[in-house]
Amino acid sequence: MARVERKPLFVLCLERSGSHLKAAKVAAFVVAWGLARQEFGDGMTVEQYADWWKQPIRSAYREQSLFRETFAPLETPDAILDRMESASMGETVDVQRLQLA
């Protein structure tokens, strides 16, 4: 079986965005989404995310838009977070296939 390369979230965001600033913003959004998702579970909406973080909805949509630009066709970080959780349980994660989720 071929060895699957594991990459830190920031490195993955940097490779896909091409910008350190965008990568930092997208990685922060993924982590923030994951924290809010612990409260709401799968299927959380961007409105719930904004409310949980007590931020304006427009800011949340801006963050989500940057995420979508970086990880198209993903709408939310749920697939990435699911795979990260699987990896923490010992399952191998192929980061090259994240965009296919």
CYANA upper distance limits for C-alpha pairs under 8 A (distance plus 0.5 A):
  4 VAL  CA     92 THR  CA      7.54
  4 VAL  CA     93 VAL  CA      7.47
  4 VAL  CA     94 ASP  CA      6.32
  5 GLU  CA     94 ASP  CA      7.59
  5 GLU  CA     95 VAL  CA      7.99
  6 ARG  CA     93 VAL  CA      7.78
  6 ARG  CA     94 ASP  CA      8.07
  6 ARG  CA     95 VAL  CA      7.58
  7 LYS  CA     11 VAL  CA      6.78
  7 LYS  CA     12 LEU  CA      6.81
  7 LYS  CA     95 VAL  CA      8.00
  8 PRO  CA     12 LEU  CA      6.92
  9 LEU  CA     13 CYS  CA      6.70
  9 LEU  CA     27 ALA  CA      6.90
 10 PHE  CA     14 LEU  CA      6.51
 10 PHE  CA     23 ALA  CA      6.68
 10 PHE  CA     24 ALA  CA      7.14
 10 PHE  CA     27 ALA  CA      6.26
 11 VAL  CA     15 GLU  CA      6.63
 11 VAL  CA     23 ALA  CA      8.36
 12 LEU  CA     16 ARG  CA      6.81
 12 LEU  CA     95 VAL  CA      8.40
 13 CYS  CA     17 SER  CA      6.41
 13 CYS  CA     22 LYS  CA      8.39
 13 CYS  CA     23 ALA  CA      5.24
 13 CYS  CA     24 ALA  CA      8.15
 13 CYS  CA     26 VAL  CA      7.20
 13 CYS  CA     27 ALA  CA      6.96
 13 CYS  CA     70 THR  CA      7.68
 14 LEU  CA     18 GLY  CA      5.86
 14 LEU  CA     19 SER  CA      6.44
 14 LEU  CA     20 HIS  CA      6.49
 14 LEU  CA     22 LYS  CA      8.01
 14 LEU  CA     23 ALA  CA      5.24
 14 LEU  CA     24 ALA  CA      8.41
 16 ARG  CA     70 THR  CA      6.29
 16 ARG  CA     71 PHE  CA      7.71
 17 SER  CA     22 LYS  CA      6.83
 17 SER  CA     23 ALA  CA      6.58
 17 SER  CA     70 THR  CA      5.87
 18 GLY  CA     22 LYS  CA      8.27
 18 GLY  CA     23 ALA  CA      8.08
 19 SER  CA     23 ALA  CA      6.45
 20 HIS  CA     24 ALA  CA      6.57
 21 LEU  CA     25 LYS  CA      6.81
 22 LYS  CA     26 VAL  CA      6.53
 22 LYS  CA     66 LEU  CA      8.05
 23 ALA  CA     27 ALA  CA      6.46
 24 ALA  CA     28 ALA  CA      6.54
 25 LYS  CA     29 PHE  CA      6.69
 25 LYS  CA     63 GLU  CA      8.03
 26 VAL  CA     30 VAL  CA      6.73
 26 VAL  CA     63 GLU  CA      7.73
 26 VAL  CA     66 LEU  CA      7.15
 26 VAL  CA     67 PHE  CA      5.95
 26 VAL  CA     70 THR  CA      8.22
 27 ALA  CA     31 VAL  CA      6.81
 28 ALA  CA     32 ALA  CA      6.50
 29 PHE  CA     33 TRP  CA      6.35
 29 PHE  CA     63 GLU  CA      7.03
 29 PHE  CA     64 GLN  CA      8.11
 29 PHE  CA     67 PHE  CA      8.02
 30 VAL  CA     34 GLY  CA      6.67
 30 VAL  CA     77 PRO  CA      6.18
 30 VAL  CA     81 LEU  CA      8.13
 31 VAL  CA     35 LEU  CA      6.86
 32 ALA  CA     36 ALA  CA      6.85
 33 TRP  CA     37 ARG  CA      6.40
 33 TRP  CA     49 TYR  CA      7.27
 33 TRP  CA     77 PRO  CA      7.53
 34 GLY  CA     38 GLN  CA      6.97
 34 GLY  CA     77 PRO  CA      8.32
 34 GLY  CA     78 ASP  CA      8.28
 34 GLY  CA     81 LEU  CA      7.19
 35 LEU  CA     39 GLU  CA      7.91
 36 ALA  CA     40 PHE  CA      7.10
 36 ALA  CA     49 TYR  CA      6.65
 36 ALA  CA     52 TRP  CA      7.01
 36 ALA  CA     53 TRP  CA      8.15
 37 ARG  CA     41 GLY  CA      5.42
 37 ARG  CA     42 ASP  CA      7.13
 37 ARG  CA     44 MET  CA      6.90
 37 ARG  CA     49 TYR  CA      8.39
 40 PHE  CA     44 MET  CA      6.36
 40 PHE  CA     48 GLN  CA      8.47
 42 ASP  CA     78 ASP  CA      7.80
 44 MET  CA     48 GLN  CA      6.90
 44 MET  CA     49 TYR  CA      7.62
 45 THR  CA     49 TYR  CA      6.81
 46 VAL  CA     50 ALA  CA      6.65
 46 VAL  CA     57 ILE  CA      8.34
 46 VAL  CA     60 ALA  CA      7.06
 46 VAL  CA     61 TYR  CA      7.49
 46 VAL  CA     64 GLN  CA      8.21
 47 GLU  CA     51 ASP  CA      6.66
 47 GLU  CA     57 ILE  CA      6.93
 47 GLU  CA     60 ALA  CA      8.21
 48 GLN  CA     52 TRP  CA      6.47
 49 TYR  CA     53 TRP  CA      6.75
 49 TYR  CA     60 ALA  CA      7.85
 50 ALA  CA     54 LYS  CA      6.29
 50 ALA  CA     55 GLN  CA      5.68
 50 ALA  CA     56 PRO  CA      6.86
 50 ALA  CA     57 ILE  CA      6.02
 50 ALA  CA     59 SER  CA      8.41
 50 ALA  CA     60 ALA  CA      6.09
 51 ASP  CA     55 GLN  CA      6.92
 51 ASP  CA     56 PRO  CA      8.39
 51 ASP  CA     57 ILE  CA      8.23
 55 GLN  CA     59 SER  CA      7.31
 55 GLN  CA     60 ALA  CA      7.63
 56 PRO  CA     60 ALA  CA      7.17
 57 ILE  CA     61 TYR  CA      6.72
 58 ARG  CA     62 ARG  CA      6.63
 59 SER  CA     63 GLU  CA      6.74
 60 ALA  CA     64 GLN  CA      6.66
 61 TYR  CA     65 SER  CA      6.47
 62 ARG  CA     66 LEU  CA      6.87
 63 GLU  CA     67 PHE  CA      6.81
 64 GLN  CA     68 ARG  CA      6.61
 64 GLN  CA     75 GLU  CA      8.21
 64 GLN  CA     76 THR  CA      7.60
 65 SER  CA     69 GLU  CA      6.65
 66 LEU  CA     70 THR  CA      6.78
 67 PHE  CA     71 PHE  CA      6.47
 67 PHE  CA     72 ALA  CA      8.46
 67 PHE  CA     75 GLU  CA      8.43
 67 PHE  CA     76 THR  CA      8.02
 67 PHE  CA     77 PRO  CA      8.34
 68 ARG  CA     72 ALA  CA      5.57
 68 ARG  CA     73 PRO  CA      7.22
 68 ARG  CA     74 LEU  CA      6.55
 68 ARG  CA     75 GLU  CA      6.31
 68 ARG  CA     76 THR  CA      7.82
 71 PHE  CA     99 GLN  CA      6.76
 72 ALA  CA     99 GLN  CA      7.02
 73 PRO  CA     99 GLN  CA      6.95
 73 PRO  CA    100 LEU  CA      8.26
 74 LEU  CA     79 ALA  CA      8.29
 74 LEU  CA     99 GLN  CA      7.20
 74 LEU  CA    101 ALA  CA      7.76
 77 PRO  CA     81 LEU  CA      6.60
 78 ASP  CA     82 ASP  CA      6.48
 79 ALA  CA     83 ARG  CA      6.75
 79 ALA  CA     98 LEU  CA      7.91
 79 ALA  CA    101 ALA  CA      6.79
 80 ILE  CA     84 MET  CA      6.62
 80 ILE  CA     98 LEU  CA      7.20
 81 LEU  CA     85 GLU  CA      6.58
 82 ASP  CA     86 SER  CA      6.72
 83 ARG  CA     87 ALA  CA      6.60
 83 ARG  CA     93 VAL  CA      6.90
 84 MET  CA     88 SER  CA      6.75
 84 MET  CA     93 VAL  CA      8.09
 85 GLU  CA     89 MET  CA      7.00
 86 SER  CA     90 GLY  CA      7.20
 86 SER  CA     91 GLU  CA      5.92
 86 SER  CA     92 THR  CA      8.15
 86 SER  CA     93 VAL  CA      8.04
 87 ALA  CA     91 GLU  CA      5.14
 87 ALA  CA     92 THR  CA      6.18
 87 ALA  CA     93 VAL  CA      6.40
 94 ASP  CA     98 LEU  CA      7.76
 97 ARG  CA    101 ALA  CA      7.62
